Amino acid sequence: MNCGSKKLLRMSYLQRQSRINTRSDLMKELDKLSLENYKPLREIVFEHLREAIITGEIEPGERLMEIQLAENLGVSRTPVREAIRKLELEGLVIMEPRKGVYVSEVSITDVKEVLEIRVSLEGLGAYLAAERIKDDELQELLKKHEELNKSIKDRDVSGIVRKDTELHNIIFKAAKNDTLVDLIDGLMEQVKRFRVSYVSGHHKSSDLAKEHEKIICAIKNRNKEAAKKYAEEHIEIAKKYIVSDYNREKL
């Protein structure tokens, strides 16, 4: 990288009571679970289903059928039932009497509000990181940026999402502000369902890599104001793309 010395109380982006316009009673087959860990089975099932919903493998409006899920995952119905109840508490599914359980639709209005808050928090995180980052954290950040660029070059969408998240986590860790980290963690979870569609389109150009490079160069040069500016611009671009993509799909 050539770094010259140049100058979101819990918020939810889901509307639990909104109507689901598109319904599907045909469930996709999910991979069977790996049970080689020490977590309770209900937690394993919950995390598996949650990830499938967040990544879009199970789409908004799709019906979750307890028996079919149990068969697909290779477990009994009890942990599936418990997992679905927990998904409902998180607002990821809606239980409708005499109809069944459906994956919740996403409210673009709430997502826009969350991203508006993220603009400020990301800017603050980059500002503080430019002031407080340690040498070993900077090296970790540069390495993660290289890994992200490789994922972008390979058009590995899941890799981009993972590496992008890890890169931003390094910046927030370097900010040395635990309250800020807690706030941003909650907000990132709420927009995660949109990030896959975002990077799927955005990774086709070099813009995503350049946006991160500007932020990292500013942090490396200890330029707090520039780091804040570029971090805020990065989230603004993401917000515009997500809203545009959502509106296009609704046409």
N, C-alpha and C positions, 0 to 999 in steps of 0.2 A: 504494500500500500504506500502511495506517495502522499505523505502528509506534510504539506508546506506550512509555513508559519503565517500564511495569509489570514489577511484579515477576511373512582368511583366507589349505623342503621343499615342493612342489606338492601341493595337496590336490585330490582329484577327487570330483565328486558322481555319477560314473557307476560302475556296477558292471560291469566288462567281462565277467565270467563269468556274469552273471545270465541266466536264460532269457528269451527274448522270447516273450510269450504271444500277442500279436496280430501277424499277419504280413500284408503286402500285397505282391503281386507286380506291382501296377499302379502305375507311377510317374506322378506329375503332370508335365506339361510345364513346363519351366523356360524363362525367357527366354534368348535367345541372348546371348552375352557381347559386351561392348564391348571391343575389343582395342586401343583407342587410348591405350595407356600403355606405359611402359617396363619393366614387370614381366615376369618369365618367365611363359610361358603356364601352366605348372603352378601358379604362385602365384595367378594370376587365377582359374583353375578351382577351386583349393582354397578361396579366400576366398568365391567365389560359393556353393559347396556348403555351406561352413561357415555362412554367413549364413542360407541356406535351412533348415538344420537347427536353428539356434539360434532363429530366428523361428517355427519350426513349419510352414513351408511344406512341408518334408519331415518327416513325422511319425515318432516313435519306432516301431520295428517295421517301417517301410517298407523294402522291398528296393531297393538301388541297383544298377541294371543298366548295366554299362559301355558297351555299344553304344548303348543308348537315351539315356544321358546325353550321349555324344559327339554323337549326332545332334541332340538338343535344344539343346545349347550351341553347335553349329556348329564343333566342334573334332575332332581325331583322338582315338583311344582312349588314346594314350600319356600325355598330360597328365592325362586323367581317372584313369587307373590310378595315376599318381604322387600325384594329389590324394587318392585314396581311401586310399592307404598312410599319408599324413600325417594324415588324419582318424582313422585307426585309432590312431595314436600319441597323439592327443589324447583318445582314448576316446569319440569321437563315433559311431564305427561299429564293428561286430564282423564279422570274417570267419569264417564257419563252413564247414569243409571239406565239399565236395560239395553245399553248399546255397546259398552266395552271401554277399553283403555286406548287412548290415542296420543301420539306424540304431539306436543303443543306446537302451535304456530308461533312465529317470532314477531314481536312488535318492532317495526323499524323505528318508530318514534322513540321508544325506550333505548334502543341501541344507539341512536344519534345522541341522546342525552348522556349516555355512558361515555361515548367517544369524546364528547365535548369536555367532560371532566378529565378524561385520559390525556387530552392535549396538555392541560396545565400540569398534571402529575408527571407526565413523561418529560416535559420541559424542566421541571424542578429536579427530577432525578438526574438528568444529564448535567444540569448546572452544578449540583452538589458533587457528582462523580468527577467532573473536571477539576474540582477543588480538592477532593479527598481521595481520589483513587491511588492505590499503592502500585508499585512497580510490578509485583507478581499478578495483581488483578488486571493491569493493563496488558500484560503478556497473554493472559487467559482470554481477554477480550479480543485481542488481535488474532489469536488462534481460532476462536469461535467464528470470527468474521470470515476467515479463510474457509472454514467448514461450511458456512452459510453460502458463500459464493460458489462452492463446488456443487451444493444441492441445487442452486439456481441454474448453474450451467447444465447439470444433469436433468433438469426439469423434474426433480423429485419433490412433489408437492408435500408429502408427509414429512420429508426431511427438512424442507424449508420452514414449515410450521414449527417443527421441533427446535431447529437451530436458531430461528428467529426468537422464539420464546427464551431459550437459554441465553442468547446474547443480551436481550433486554434484562434478564434476571441478573446478569453480571454487572450491568450498569447500575441497577438499583442496589445491589449488594455494595457496590463501591460508593454509593451515596451515603452510607453509614446512617440510615434513618429507618428504624424498624417500623415506625408508624406508617411511613410512606410505602414501605414494602407491603404491609398488610392491606392498605387501601388499594394499591394497584393490583395485587393478587386477586382480590374480589372482583374488580372490574374486568380483568382479563378473562376470567371464567365466564362472565356474562356475554362476552362477544366472541367466544371461541367458536361458536357454531358458524360464524360468518368468516372466520379467518381462512378456512379451506378454500372457499369460493374466491376470496380476495387474492390469495397467493396464486391460485390456479390461473388467474388472468394476469396478475401483475408480474409474475416471474418470467413472462414471455419477453420482457425487455430488460435492459440493464438498469432501469430506474431504481428498482428495489435495492440493488447492490450499492448504487451511487448514494442513495439516501442514507444508508447505514455508514458508508465511508465518510461522509461529511460529519456525521455525529461523532464517529470514533476519532477522526483527525482532530476535531475541536477538543475532545476530551484529552487526547494525547498531548496537545499543545497547551493544555490548561486554560483554554479560552472558554470561560464559563458562559458568557453571553451567546457566543456562537453555538455552543453545544445545546443550550436551551432553545435557541431559534430553530436549529435543524431538527431537533427532536420533536418540537411542536409541529413543524411543517410535515414531518414524516407521518404523524397521526392524522393531520388534516387531509393529507392525500389519501390515506387509508379510508377515512370517513367518507370522502367524496366518492371513492370507488365503490365502497360497500353500498351506499345509498343508490348510486346509479345502477349497480348490478341488481339490486333488489327491485327497483322500479322497472327495469327492463324485463325481469322474469315475470312481473305481475301484468305486463301488457298482454 
